[in-house]
Amino acid sequence: MNTKAWRNRKMDSALIDFLKKDYPSHFGVVWDETTMSIRREQRPRGKHEIRDQQPKIVQYSGKGVSIINNNSLVDIEIIDFEHYINLFHDTAAGMGRKCDFIINPIAGYDFIVFNELTESQGQYIRPFNSPTTGDKKEGKLAYAKKQLEISIEKFYSVSDFLDGYEKKIALFSYRLTDGKPGHLMTKSMNAFRRPQKILSNIRAHEPLIHGFVFEQRMYHEEYKVN
């Protein structure tokens, strides 16, 4: 490699090394740099709005679902974890549910955030009765917790790599659709505010598996990393 190419090469974080080497190797898969790539974006200090299933991970202000405020002294790396796991389709490495993103510093082990995103009417965040069958449904919150725990377990099935991080967070970010133009609830702002008030009281700082802590943020609430 010539000197110019070496200088321009982006150094991988410890997490990227794990995702390229340890994780696929555990399942007997060889990482191929020519055909496989990890979808990720690097961002500096400041607020960043993110959304899944979009051409770009970071969105313009007002267009995201999750707001990450980087208060650390180093850039953060936002990894599309769902896209990564889907690279291994039809193999054991690609089985099971997965969260949307993983956020970590590009250097060091100060924090790691597993982030699950959703957009939904407020009535579907907590347990609800199906409007068609009347059956009891668990709600988006409970589903997100399971999604996050399954994603975390994928790492621990390989090694205790994540234990090296000082702060381990499982973050559920959601944006309510009740107030969107054309929605019936826009006719009553009181009806729109009720689920917001109820959901803002959902318990945070809940212990999860392997020393992770569950947090939830409703858009426009930010999650600060430092």
N, C-alpha and C positions, 0 to 999 in steps of 0.2 A: 504493500500500500504506500503511495507517495505521500509526501509531507502534507500537501494541501488536503488530500482526501482524509488523512488521519485527523487533521484539525477540525474538519467539517463533520466528522462522524459524531452522531449523538450517542453519548454514553448511556447505557441501560441502567435503570435502577435495579436494586436487589429483587424487587417484585417482578420486573420484566424478566430477569434472569430465571427466576423460579418458574414463570409461566412458559418460558421457552425451553427450559431444560428439565427441571425436576418433575413438573406436572405431566407432560407428555411421556417422559421416560418411564414414569411409574406405571403407565398403562400400555407400555410397549410401543409407543408412537414416536417416530423420529421427527423432530421439528425441521422443516425445510424452508430456509430463508428465501428461496426463489419462488415459492408458491404460497407461503403463509405469512401473514403479517398481523400484528396486534393493532387494532384501531384505538388510537389514543390521541389526546391533545394535551399540550403542556401550557400552563397558564401561570402568570406572575401573581404578586400580591394584589388583592382586591376582590370584588364580587364577580361571580361568574354564574350565569343561569344556564342550566343544562336540561336537555330533553332527549329522550330515546327515539329511535326510529326516524331520525332526521339525517340529512347529508352531513351536517356538522354537529358535533356534540354540544359545543357552547353556542348559545343563542343570543340574539339581541335582547336588551332589557325589556322585560314584559312578556317575553315569548317562551320562557322556560317553565319547568315544573319544579325543579330543585334549585335552590340558590345556595351556592357554596362561597363563603367569604374567607379567602386565604389571608390570615393574619400572620403567617409564618415568615421566616426570613428567606425561605427558598421557594422556588416554583413548585407547583403541584402538578401531578400527572393524573388525568382523568381517563380511565381505561374502560372501554366498552366491553364489559365482561360477558354479556350475552352473546355478542359477536364472536368473542374469543372461544367460548365453549362450543358454539356452533361450527367452528372450524373442524371439530373432531366428530362430526356427525357420523353415525354408523359405527362408532367405536365406544368402548366403555368410558373413555374420557369425556365424551359428549353427552352422556346420559343424565337425565334428571333435570329438575328446575334450576334456574339461575337468576340472580339479581341483575339489574341493568348495568350498574357502574361500580368501579372500585376507584377510590381516590386516595393518593398517598404522596408524600414528598418525593421529589426526584433524587434526593440524597438524604440518608439518615433513616431513623425508625421512630420518629416522634409520634406518628399517628397513621392509622389506616381506617378508611370508611367504606363499608359496603352499603351501597345506596340502591333502594328499590323505589321506582317512581310510578305514580298512577294519576289518571284524571278520572274523576267520578262525581256523580251527584252525592251530596252529603249523606243522604239516607243509606247509602251502600257502603260507607266506610266501616261502620260497626255492624254487628249482627242484625239481620233483617229478615222479614218474611217475603218470599218470592211473590210478586204481584200476580203471577200466572197460576202457580200451584199452591201457594200458601206455605210451602216448605220453608223451614228455618235455614238460613244461609249464614256462613261464618263472617262474611264481610271482608272488605279489602284490607283492613288493618291486620286481622288474623292471618290472612293469606300472605301478606307481605312478610310477617314475622317468619312464617314457615319458609318462604322463598329465601330470605336472608340466612336462616339457619342452615338450610340445605347447601347454599353457596359456601358458607364458612366451612361446613363439614367436608366439602370437596378438597379443601386445602389440608385439613387434618387427616384425611385419608392417606395423604402422601407423607407429611411430616409435621413437625411443630413449628414450622417457619414463622407463622404469624405471632408466636409468642415473643418474638424479638421486638415487636412494636410496643411502645410505651402506652399508647392509648388506642383502644380497639372499639370501633363504633359500628353498629348496625342501624342505618338511618332509613326511615320510611318518609318519603316526600310525596305529598299529594296536592293536587290543584282541583278545587271544586268547579264543576261545570254549571252549577245551578244559576249563576249570574250571567251566563253568556247570552248575547243578543238572540232573541227568538225563543229562548227557553220560557216555559210557562211561569217559572218562579220569578222572573224579572218583573212580573206584575205586582209582586209584593216583596218589598225589600225586607220587611220584618220576617217573612218566611225564609228569605235567603240568609239572614243573620242568625237565625236560630241554630241551624246545623253548625255554623262557624263557631258560635259561642260554646256549644256542646263539645265539638271536636277539639277546641283549643284546650279543653280540660282533660284530654286523654293523658294518662300517666306517661311520663317520660323517665329517663334514667332507669329503665327496667333491666335487671341482669339477664343476660342470655348465656348461651353455651360458650365454653372456652374463654371466659373472662371478657366477652364482648358486652357492651351496654347498648340497649335499644333506645333510640331517640326517634321522635316524629316531628316533622315540620309541615305546617300547612302554608302554601304559597299565600302571601309574600314573606313569610318568616324565613330568615337565613340560618344556615348552620355554619358556625365559625370553626375553622381549624387553625391551630397554632402550635 
